[in-house]
Amino acid sequence: MKYYDSVANNPAVIEYLKQADKNFKALGYTEQGLLHAQHTAELVDKILNCLNYSLNEIDIAKVAGFLHDIGCAIAYPEHARSGAIMSKIILNKIGLSFNDILRIISIIGSHEDIDMIPISDLAAAVMMADKTDVRRERVIKTDFKFFDQHDRVHYAVVSNILEVSKNDGTIKLRLKIDDSICSVLEYFELFFSRIEFCKKAAGKLGLRFELYINEIKYL
Ligand SMILES: [Fe+2]
């Protein structure tokens, strides 16, 4: 990839994401640093590859996916906006063109705007990848008795597969939840807004979002 490898291996980027991890650990939140960045970029790659986007477009979207939560190095509130400004400085130093920087920072800056439709197809892919990243590995706490609802929901997800099908026009999230840890109802309580993001993102990509939990279709 033209830009992605330079960004994902940039020492400053890695330090910022490690700082986001430290902040979230101190706050007792789920992981939103380096591993989430890598996972988001990989999912963006998968989504756009399945939809036959060009390598250049995938590269731009993967950079945005990798950097989208970098603002959490400063603070969670307004992290999309702070992350966009941080990314502008970083990408300028790495040497991306002004036009590509603009495309990337607008994706990062708008990725939490639930009341608006995604600003582009690439923004929709980043939003979909971000909001479907629900995994046991994102739970930082090690003692179950300190788990909050967020931790329980993530911990309960034992399998998470995102399937993109251009042919039938769907993007399917298939989750396996251990319902001895968290009920399906609890999942919906906590992730209702994420589902809204996913529906908007799928629509922008010309697809319909479907959600399966323990092989039952809910959406
Ligand atoms: Fe995120």
Residues whose N, C-alpha, C, O or C-beta is under 5 A from the ligand:
A	BS01	LIG	D69 D130
